[in-house]
């Protein structure tokens, strides 16, 4: 490289460090105009594109730089971060592992790999990557903050607090460590301090929208603990408005989770004569499907069942996705469902079990296998076609508490979770899902057992004993140790911090604290209040005849 190019690149790097991005871009363009494409100039231009929120443009520049210099570790590291930003997690992992084959002691690449592995749900691998980064660079705040986050997710609150404080001693503005410290304060029943922490974080300039969403949501939780329900609702609403803006594309989704697909499937099932369906075989040892609306208690039931020595459970994996997309999407030909032949049924079952086995990661299946994914509820007709003798466990909760709780969460987005960002659409979605479940129970010969969240809280042994009888399992005292089971498992739902605690009644009837906000949607939910036998909403004249 010529001396002139080196000088220009040095000036461009200094401009980047001063955040003078326009100057840096101009200098890099001069390098390319005078000396041709140069990987360092392309990389700096990519960094400038990232700062301008043009991740796709940045990836293109990084990839061109990589072609010119395949072993440029900084190019590879930045490319990995960009891939992660657009959700290309496997590509990100591959390129970061390539960088680390070049230099195992590159702390930034180790930290970035830890971030990707954590996104992939590989918590132990992520922990090791963060630890390697800290071993190389002990004062590197980012991987320390990553370890703090993992400690909190693993319910090791003292370790999480210590690590978050260590990261903040090195870098007082580290957002990840601040979020973790606030979450630990909240879980340690110090809602006042937690609220102060999240408010301070939200006051920081240039806080990313992702971290703003997280902080607003946790601020809402802190306000709720303090009985400041109006403030809590406002914080939850601000988080949801940001999420709705960023996830607007899901409004036009046509998958089987889309509202219009559920309405179509409900009409189809209501009109059919299942006795005229093509007969498919009933494979031995079918799964048990644990379904329900989100926040209806499925995670609690899952942990209880996972504590039984004869049960294997799989949590939150879309193992029926292939079958759902083929047979139940908004544009699917439902005639295929009725005429499903044995060969196609077997192919779809094989795809299902392949996904299950990948999710279990080699864990042997015991006497009873439970597949827990709440919104597999919308695939009940598909489940019946593939596994005609499968048992269905339906988690039920007061619809008012259920919809409110959904509104208060920060779910990963898909067509269903997008509906939960407004009370109006969340209530309509609840109604649509429950109508489909109701129609399937009436029209299909499926075996369903209801587990009421409130019954588990109020009379654990009776509710769980009835469930075990349905599953033809003996009582085992181990089921009472579900909280210890939860602490040992990776739980990828908002309930993770709740199911490690003893049973508590504070979530029962919580909707009353927010009635003024729920008032417009109560007429949609009240028929389900009546249908499931909950106490009617006072002053609201809607009954079960509305169903």
C-alpha positions as CSV (number, residue, x, y, z in Angstrom):
1,X,0.0,0.0,0.0
2,X,1.3,3.4,-0.9
3,X,2.3,6.0,1.6
4,X,-0.5,8.3,0.3
5,X,-3.2,5.7,0.9
6,X,-1.9,5.0,4.4
7,X,-2.0,8.7,5.2
8,X,-5.6,9.0,4.0
9,X,-6.7,5.9,5.9
10,X,-5.1,7.2,9.1
11,X,-7.0,10.4,8.7
12,X,-10.2,8.5,8.0
13,X,-9.7,6.4,11.1
14,X,-9.2,9.4,13.2
15,X,-12.3,11.0,11.8
16,X,-14.3,7.9,12.6
17,X,-13.1,8.0,16.2
18,X,-14.2,11.6,16.4
19,X,-17.6,10.5,14.9
20,X,-17.0,12.8,11.9
21,X,-18.5,10.3,9.6
22,X,-18.9,12.5,6.6
23,X,-15.2,13.4,6.7
24,X,-14.3,9.7,7.1
25,X,-16.4,8.7,4.1
26,X,-14.9,11.5,1.9
27,X,-11.4,10.3,2.8
28,X,-12.1,6.6,2.1
29,X,-13.7,7.5,-1.2
30,X,-10.5,9.4,-2.1
31,X,-8.5,6.3,-1.3
32,X,-10.6,4.2,-3.7
33,X,-10.7,6.8,-6.4
34,X,-6.9,7.1,-6.4
35,X,-5.7,3.6,-5.5
36,X,-8.6,1.3,-6.4
37,X,-10.7,-0.8,-4.0
38,X,-8.8,-1.2,-0.7
39,X,-10.2,-3.4,2.1
40,X,-9.5,-1.0,5.0
41,X,-11.3,1.8,3.1
42,X,-14.2,-0.5,2.3
43,X,-14.4,-1.5,6.0
44,X,-14.5,2.1,7.2
45,X,-17.2,2.9,4.7
46,X,-19.1,-0.1,6.1
47,X,-18.7,1.2,9.6
48,X,-20.1,4.6,8.4
49,X,-23.1,2.8,6.8
50,X,-23.7,1.0,10.1
51,X,-23.8,4.3,11.9
52,X,-26.4,5.5,9.3
53,X,-28.5,2.4,10.0
54,X,-27.8,1.1,6.5
55,X,-26.9,-2.4,7.6
56,X,-27.5,-4.0,4.2
57,X,-25.1,-1.4,2.6
58,X,-22.5,-2.1,5.3
59,X,-22.7,-5.9,4.6
60,X,-22.1,-5.3,0.9
61,X,-19.0,-3.3,1.7
62,X,-17.7,-5.7,4.2
63,X,-18.1,-8.6,1.9
64,X,-16.2,-6.8,-0.9
65,X,-13.4,-6.1,1.6
66,X,-13.4,-9.8,2.6
67,X,-13.0,-10.8,-1.0
68,X,-9.9,-8.6,-1.3
69,X,-8.4,-9.8,2.0
70,X,-10.1,-13.0,3.3
71,X,-8.0,-13.1,6.5
72,X,-8.5,-9.4,7.6
73,X,-9.7,-10.1,11.1
74,X,-11.3,-6.7,11.6
75,X,-13.3,-7.1,8.4
76,X,-14.5,-10.5,9.5
77,X,-15.4,-9.3,13.0
78,X,-17.4,-6.3,11.7
79,X,-19.1,-8.5,9.1
80,X,-20.1,-10.9,11.8
81,X,-21.7,-8.1,13.8
82,X,-23.6,-6.9,10.8
83,X,-24.9,-10.3,10.0
84,X,-26.1,-10.6,13.6
85,X,-27.9,-7.2,13.2
86,X,-30.0,-8.5,10.4
87,X,-30.7,-11.9,12.0
88,X,-28.3,-14.0,9.9
89,X,-27.1,-15.7,13.0
90,X,-25.6,-18.8,11.4
91,X,-23.6,-16.7,8.9
92,X,-22.5,-14.5,11.8
93,X,-21.3,-17.5,13.8
94,X,-19.4,-18.9,10.8
95,X,-17.6,-15.7,10.0
96,X,-16.7,-15.0,13.6
97,X,-15.4,-18.5,14.1
98,X,-13.3,-18.0,10.9
99,X,-11.9,-14.8,12.5
100,X,-11.0,-16.7,15.7
101,X,-9.2,-19.4,13.7
102,X,-6.9,-16.6,12.5
103,X,-6.4,-15.1,16.0
104,X,-7.9,-17.0,19.0
105,X,-7.0,-14.1,21.3
106,X,-9.0,-11.5,19.5
107,X,-11.2,-10.3,22.4
108,X,-13.7,-8.4,20.2
109,X,-14.4,-11.4,18.0
110,X,-14.8,-13.6,21.1
111,X,-17.3,-11.2,22.6
112,X,-19.2,-10.9,19.3
113,X,-19.3,-14.7,19.0
114,X,-20.7,-14.8,22.6
115,X,-23.5,-12.4,21.5
116,X,-24.4,-14.6,18.5
117,X,-24.3,-17.8,20.5
118,X,-26.6,-16.3,23.1
119,X,-29.0,-15.2,20.4
120,X,-29.0,-18.8,19.1
121,X,-29.9,-20.1,22.6
122,X,-26.5,-21.7,23.2
123,X,-26.0,-20.2,26.6
124,X,-23.1,-22.4,27.8
125,X,-21.1,-21.8,24.6
126,X,-21.8,-18.1,24.8
127,X,-20.5,-18.1,28.4
128,X,-17.3,-19.7,27.3
129,X,-16.8,-17.2,24.5
130,X,-17.3,-14.3,26.9
131,X,-14.9,-15.9,29.4
132,X,-12.3,-16.2,26.7
133,X,-12.7,-12.5,25.9
134,X,-12.3,-11.5,29.5
135,X,-9.3,-13.7,29.9
136,X,-7.6,-11.9,27.1
137,X,-8.8,-8.4,28.1
138,X,-9.9,-8.3,31.8
139,X,-11.1,-4.7,31.6
140,X,-13.3,-5.3,28.6
141,X,-16.8,-4.3,29.8
142,X,-18.9,-5.9,27.0
143,X,-18.2,-9.6,27.7
144,X,-18.4,-9.0,31.5
145,X,-21.9,-7.5,30.9
146,X,-22.7,-10.6,28.8
147,X,-21.7,-12.8,31.7
148,X,-23.9,-10.7,34.0
149,X,-26.9,-11.2,31.7
150,X,-26.4,-14.9,31.6
151,X,-26.1,-15.1,35.4
152,X,-29.4,-13.2,35.7
153,X,-31.1,-15.6,33.2
154,X,-29.7,-18.5,35.2
155,X,-31.2,-17.0,38.4
156,X,-27.8,-16.4,40.0
157,X,-28.7,-13.0,41.1
158,X,-25.7,-12.4,43.4
159,X,-23.3,-13.2,40.5
160,X,-25.3,-11.1,38.1
161,X,-25.2,-8.1,40.4
162,X,-21.4,-8.5,41.0
163,X,-20.7,-8.9,37.3
164,X,-22.9,-6.0,36.3
165,X,-21.2,-3.8,38.9
166,X,-17.8,-4.9,37.6
167,X,-18.7,-4.0,34.0
168,X,-20.0,-0.6,35.2
169,X,-16.8,0.1,37.1
170,X,-15.0,-0.3,33.8
171,X,-17.6,1.4,31.6
172,X,-20.2,3.4,33.6
173,X,-22.3,3.9,30.5
174,X,-22.6,0.2,29.5
175,X,-26.3,-0.3,28.7
176,X,-26.4,-4.1,28.9
177,X,-24.9,-4.0,32.5
178,X,-27.3,-1.2,33.5
179,X,-30.3,-3.3,32.2
180,X,-29.1,-6.4,34.1
181,X,-28.5,-4.4,37.3
182,X,-32.1,-3.0,37.1
183,X,-33.5,-6.5,36.5
184,X,-31.7,-7.8,39.5
185,X,-33.0,-4.9,41.6
186,X,-36.5,-5.7,40.4
187,X,-36.2,-9.4,41.2
188,X,-34.7,-8.6,44.6
189,X,-38.0,-6.8,45.4
190,X,-36.3,-3.3,45.3
191,X,-38.8,-1.8,42.8
192,X,-38.1,1.7,43.9
193,X,-34.4,1.5,43.0
194,X,-35.2,-0.5,39.9
195,X,-37.5,2.2,38.6
196,X,-34.9,4.9,39.2
197,X,-32.3,2.8,37.3
198,X,-34.6,2.3,34.3
199,X,-35.6,6.0,34.3
200,X,-32.0,7.0,34.3
201,X,-31.2,4.7,31.5
202,X,-34.1,6.1,29.4
203,X,-32.7,9.5,30.0
204,X,-29.6,8.7,28.1
205,X,-29.2,10.2,24.6
206,X,-29.0,7.9,21.6
207,X,-30.3,4.9,23.4
208,X,-31.0,2.2,20.8
209,X,-34.7,1.4,20.2
210,X,-34.1,-2.2,21.3
211,X,-32.7,-1.1,24.6
212,X,-35.4,1.6,24.9
213,X,-38.1,-1.1,24.5
214,X,-36.5,-3.2,27.2
215,X,-36.0,-0.4,29.6
216,X,-39.6,0.9,29.1
217,X,-41.0,-2.6,29.7
218,X,-39.0,-3.2,32.9
219,X,-39.9,0.3,34.1
220,X,-43.6,-0.7,33.7
221,X,-42.9,-3.8,35.8
222,X,-41.3,-1.7,38.5
223,X,-44.2,0.7,38.5
224,X,-46.6,-2.2,38.8
225,X,-44.8,-3.5,41.8
226,X,-45.1,0.0,43.4
227,X,-48.9,0.1,42.7
228,X,-48.4,2.9,40.2
229,X,-50.7,1.3,37.6
230,X,-51.3,4.3,35.4
231,X,-47.6,4.9,35.1
232,X,-47.0,1.2,34.5
233,X,-49.6,1.1,31.6
234,X,-48.0,4.2,30.0
235,X,-44.5,2.5,30.1
236,X,-45.8,-0.7,28.6
237,X,-47.6,1.3,25.9
238,X,-44.5,3.2,25.0
239,X,-42.6,-0.1,24.6
240,X,-45.3,-1.6,22.5
241,X,-45.6,1.5,20.2
242,X,-41.9,1.2,19.4
243,X,-42.2,-2.5,18.8
244,X,-45.2,-2.0,16.6
245,X,-43.4,0.5,14.4
246,X,-40.4,-1.7,13.9
247,X,-42.5,-4.8,13.3
248,X,-45.1,-3.3,11.0
249,X,-44.3,-5.8,8.2
250,X,-46.0,-8.6,10.2
251,X,-49.4,-6.8,9.7
252,X,-49.4,-8.4,6.2
253,X,-48.1,-11.8,7.2
254,X,-50.0,-14.8,5.6
255,X,-48.7,-17.7,7.8
256,X,-50.9,-20.0,9.8
257,X,-50.5,-17.6,12.8
258,X,-52.1,-14.7,10.9
259,X,-55.6,-13.7,12.1
260,X,-57.1,-14.2,8.7
261,X,-55.7,-17.8,8.5
262,X,-57.2,-18.6,11.9
263,X,-60.6,-17.3,10.8
264,X,-60.5,-19.3,7.6
265,X,-59.5,-22.4,9.4
266,X,-62.3,-22.0,12.0
267,X,-64.9,-21.7,9.2
268,X,-63.4,-24.7,7.4
269,X,-63.5,-26.9,10.5
270,X,-67.0,-25.7,11.4
271,X,-68.3,-26.8,8.0
272,X,-66.6,-30.1,7.6
273,X,-67.6,-33.7,8.2
274,X,-64.5,-35.2,9.7
275,X,-65.9,-38.7,9.1
276,X,-65.3,-38.1,5.4
277,X,-61.6,-37.3,5.7
278,X,-59.1,-39.6,4.2
279,X,-58.0,-42.0,6.9
280,X,-54.4,-41.8,8.0
281,X,-52.7,-44.2,10.4
282,X,-52.3,-43.4,14.1
283,X,-48.5,-43.7,14.9
284,X,-47.6,-45.3,18.2
285,X,-46.4,-43.1,21.1
286,X,-47.7,-39.7,19.8
287,X,-46.6,-36.5,21.4
288,X,-48.7,-34.7,24.0
289,X,-49.3,-31.2,22.8
290,X,-49.4,-28.5,25.5
291,X,-51.2,-25.5,24.0
292,X,-53.1,-22.4,25.0
293,X,-53.0,-18.7,24.5
294,X,-49.7,-17.0,25.4
295,X,-49.5,-16.1,29.1
296,X,-52.1,-18.7,30.1
297,X,-49.7,-20.8,32.3
298,X,-48.2,-23.1,29.7
299,X,-44.6,-22.5,31.0
300,X,-45.7,-23.3,34.6
301,X,-47.3,-26.6,33.4
302,X,-44.3,-27.4,31.3
303,X,-42.0,-27.1,34.3
304,X,-44.3,-29.2,36.5
305,X,-44.4,-31.9,33.9
306,X,-40.6,-31.7,33.2
307,X,-40.1,-32.5,36.9
308,X,-41.8,-35.9,36.6
309,X,-39.3,-38.7,36.1
310,X,-41.3,-40.3,33.3
311,X,-41.7,-37.1,31.2
312,X,-39.6,-35.4,28.6
313,X,-40.6,-31.9,27.5
314,X,-39.6,-29.6,24.6
315,X,-40.3,-25.9,25.0
316,X,-41.1,-23.3,22.4
317,X,-39.9,-25.0,19.2
318,X,-41.8,-24.7,15.9
319,X,-41.6,-28.3,15.1
320,X,-44.9,-28.3,13.3
321,X,-43.9,-25.3,11.1
322,X,-43.5,-27.3,7.9
323,X,-46.8,-29.0,8.3
324,X,-48.5,-25.7,9.3
325,X,-47.2,-23.8,6.3
326,X,-48.2,-26.5,4.0
327,X,-51.7,-27.1,5.3
328,X,-52.9,-24.2,7.3
329,X,-51.6,-20.8,6.0
330,X,-53.9,-18.0,5.0
331,X,-53.6,-19.0,1.4
332,X,-53.4,-22.7,1.9
333,X,-55.7,-25.1,0.2
334,X,-57.5,-26.7,3.1
335,X,-58.7,-29.4,0.9
336,X,-55.2,-30.9,1.2
337,X,-55.9,-31.2,5.0
338,X,-59.1,-33.3,4.3
339,X,-57.5,-35.4,1.6
340,X,-54.1,-35.9,3.3
341,X,-52.6,-39.2,2.1
342,X,-50.5,-41.6,4.1
343,X,-47.3,-40.8,2.2
344,X,-47.5,-37.0,2.8
345,X,-48.6,-37.5,6.4
346,X,-45.6,-39.7,7.0
347,X,-43.3,-37.2,5.4
348,X,-44.6,-34.4,7.6
349,X,-44.4,-36.5,10.7
350,X,-40.8,-37.3,9.9
351,X,-40.1,-33.6,9.5
352,X,-41.7,-33.0,12.8
353,X,-39.7,-35.6,14.7
354,X,-36.5,-34.4,13.0
355,X,-37.1,-30.9,14.4
356,X,-38.0,-32.3,17.8
357,X,-34.8,-34.4,18.0
358,X,-32.7,-31.4,17.0
359,X,-34.4,-29.4,19.7
360,X,-33.8,-32.1,22.3
361,X,-30.1,-32.2,21.4
362,X,-29.7,-35.9,22.2
363,X,-31.8,-36.0,25.4
364,X,-33.6,-39.4,25.4
365,X,-37.4,-39.4,25.2
366,X,-39.0,-40.9,28.3
367,X,-42.4,-42.6,28.6
368,X,-44.3,-39.4,27.8
369,X,-43.1,-36.6,25.4
370,X,-44.7,-33.2,25.8
371,X,-44.4,-30.6,23.1
372,X,-45.1,-27.2,24.6
373,X,-45.9,-24.3,22.2
374,X,-48.9,-22.3,23.2
375,X,-50.0,-21.3,19.7
376,X,-49.9,-24.8,18.3
377,X,-53.5,-24.3,19.3
378,X,-54.2,-22.9,15.8
379,X,-52.8,-26.1,14.4
380,X,-55.2,-28.5,16.1
381,X,-56.6,-29.7,12.8
382,X,-53.1,-30.4,11.6
383,X,-52.2,-32.1,14.8
384,X,-55.3,-34.3,14.5
385,X,-54.4,-35.3,10.9
386,X,-50.8,-36.2,11.8
387,X,-51.3,-37.7,15.2
388,X,-55.0,-38.7,15.5
389,X,-54.6,-40.2,19.0
390,X,-52.5,-37.4,20.5
391,X,-53.5,-36.0,23.8
392,X,-54.0,-32.2,24.1
393,X,-53.4,-30.3,27.3
394,X,-55.1,-26.9,27.1
395,X,-53.9,-24.2,29.5
396,X,-56.7,-21.8,30.5
397,X,-56.5,-18.5,32.3
398,X,-59.0,-15.7,32.9
399,X,-59.1,-14.0,29.5
400,X,-58.8,-10.5,31.0
401,X,-55.6,-11.4,32.9
402,X,-54.3,-13.3,29.9
403,X,-54.6,-10.5,27.4
404,X,-53.4,-7.9,29.9
405,X,-50.3,-10.0,30.6
406,X,-49.6,-10.4,26.9
407,X,-49.7,-6.6,26.5
408,X,-47.1,-6.2,29.2
409,X,-44.5,-8.5,27.6
410,X,-41.7,-7.9,25.1
411,X,-42.1,-11.0,22.9
412,X,-39.9,-11.8,19.9
413,X,-42.0,-10.7,16.9
414,X,-44.0,-12.9,14.6
415,X,-47.5,-12.6,13.1
416,X,-49.1,-13.6,16.4
417,X,-46.9,-11.5,18.8
418,X,-47.5,-8.5,16.6
419,X,-51.2,-8.8,17.4
420,X,-50.4,-8.5,21.1
421,X,-49.0,-5.0,20.9
422,X,-52.4,-3.3,21.1
423,X,-55.2,-4.3,23.5
424,X,-57.8,-4.2,20.6
425,X,-55.9,-6.6,18.4
426,X,-54.8,-8.8,21.3
427,X,-58.4,-9.2,22.4
428,X,-59.5,-10.0,18.9
429,X,-56.7,-12.5,18.5
430,X,-57.6,-14.2,21.7
431,X,-61.2,-14.4,20.5
432,X,-60.1,-15.9,17.2
433,X,-57.8,-18.5,18.7
434,X,-60.3,-19.6,21.3
435,X,-63.1,-19.8,18.7
436,X,-60.9,-22.2,16.6
437,X,-60.1,-24.3,19.7
438,X,-63.8,-24.4,20.6
439,X,-64.8,-25.5,17.1
440,X,-62.1,-28.1,17.0
441,X,-63.3,-29.6,20.3
442,X,-66.8,-29.7,18.9
443,X,-66.1,-31.2,15.5
444,X,-62.9,-33.3,15.9
445,X,-62.5,-36.5,18.0
446,X,-59.6,-35.0,20.0
447,X,-58.7,-35.8,23.6
448,X,-58.4,-32.5,25.5
449,X,-57.7,-31.8,29.2
450,X,-58.0,-28.3,30.6
451,X,-55.5,-27.0,33.2
452,X,-56.6,-23.8,34.8
453,X,-53.8,-21.5,35.9
454,X,-55.9,-20.4,38.9
455,X,-56.6,-24.0,39.9
456,X,-52.9,-24.8,39.9
457,X,-52.2,-21.8,42.1
458,X,-55.2,-22.6,44.4
459,X,-55.0,-26.4,44.7
460,X,-51.8,-27.6,43.2
461,X,-52.1,-31.3,44.1
462,X,-55.6,-31.7,42.8
463,X,-55.0,-29.8,39.5
464,X,-51.7,-31.6,38.8
465,X,-53.0,-35.0,40.0
466,X,-55.9,-34.7,37.5
467,X,-53.4,-33.8,34.7
468,X,-51.2,-36.8,35.5
469,X,-54.2,-39.1,35.5
470,X,-55.1,-37.8,32.0
471,X,-51.6,-38.6,30.9
472,X,-51.8,-42.0,32.5
473,X,-48.9,-41.2,34.8
474,X,-48.5,-41.9,38.5
475,X,-48.2,-39.1,41.1
476,X,-44.6,-38.3,41.9
477,X,-43.6,-35.7,44.6
478,X,-40.9,-34.5,42.2
479,X,-43.6,-32.4,40.5
480,X,-43.7,-30.1,43.5
481,X,-40.1,-29.2,42.8
482,X,-40.9,-27.5,39.5
483,X,-39.1,-24.3,40.6
484,X,-35.8,-26.1,41.0
485,X,-36.4,-27.8,37.6
486,X,-36.9,-24.4,36.0
487,X,-33.6,-23.1,37.5
488,X,-31.7,-25.8,35.7
489,X,-33.3,-25.2,32.3
490,X,-33.1,-22.6,29.6
491,X,-36.5,-21.0,29.5
492,X,-37.0,-18.8,26.4
493,X,-40.2,-17.1,27.5
494,X,-41.1,-14.0,29.6
495,X,-42.1,-16.4,32.4
496,X,-38.6,-17.5,33.1
497,X,-38.1,-15.3,36.2
498,X,-41.6,-16.2,37.5
499,X,-41.6,-20.0,37.4
500,X,-38.5,-20.2,39.6
501,X,-40.5,-18.6,42.4
502,X,-43.0,-20.4,44.7
503,X,-46.6,-20.2,43.5
504,X,-48.1,-16.8,44.1
505,X,-51.6,-15.3,43.8
506,X,-50.6,-11.7,43.0
507,X,-51.2,-12.3,39.3
508,X,-54.8,-13.4,39.8
509,X,-57.4,-10.8,38.9
510,X,-54.6,-8.3,38.1
511,X,-56.7,-6.9,35.3
512,X,-58.8,-5.0,37.8
513,X,-55.9,-2.6,38.4
514,X,-56.1,-1.7,34.7
515,X,-59.8,-1.8,34.1
516,X,-60.0,1.7,32.8
517,X,-57.6,0.7,30.0
518,X,-59.3,-2.6,29.3
519,X,-62.8,-1.2,29.3
520,X,-63.0,-0.9,25.4
521,X,-62.1,-4.6,24.9
522,X,-64.0,-6.2,27.8
523,X,-67.1,-6.9,25.6
524,X,-64.8,-9.1,23.3
525,X,-63.4,-11.0,26.3
526,X,-66.5,-11.3,28.4
527,X,-68.0,-14.3,26.5
528,X,-64.8,-16.3,27.3
529,X,-65.0,-15.2,30.9
530,X,-68.5,-16.8,31.0
531,X,-67.5,-19.8,28.8
532,X,-64.7,-20.8,31.1
533,X,-66.7,-20.1,34.3
534,X,-64.9,-17.1,35.6
535,X,-66.5,-14.3,37.6
536,X,-68.4,-11.9,35.4
537,X,-67.2,-8.4,34.9
538,X,-69.5,-6.1,36.9
539,X,-71.5,-3.6,34.9
540,X,-71.0,-5.4,31.6
541,X,-74.0,-7.1,30.1
542,X,-72.3,-9.6,27.8
543,X,-72.9,-13.3,28.3
544,X,-72.0,-16.7,26.8
545,X,-74.7,-16.2,24.1
546,X,-72.2,-13.9,22.3
547,X,-70.0,-16.9,21.4
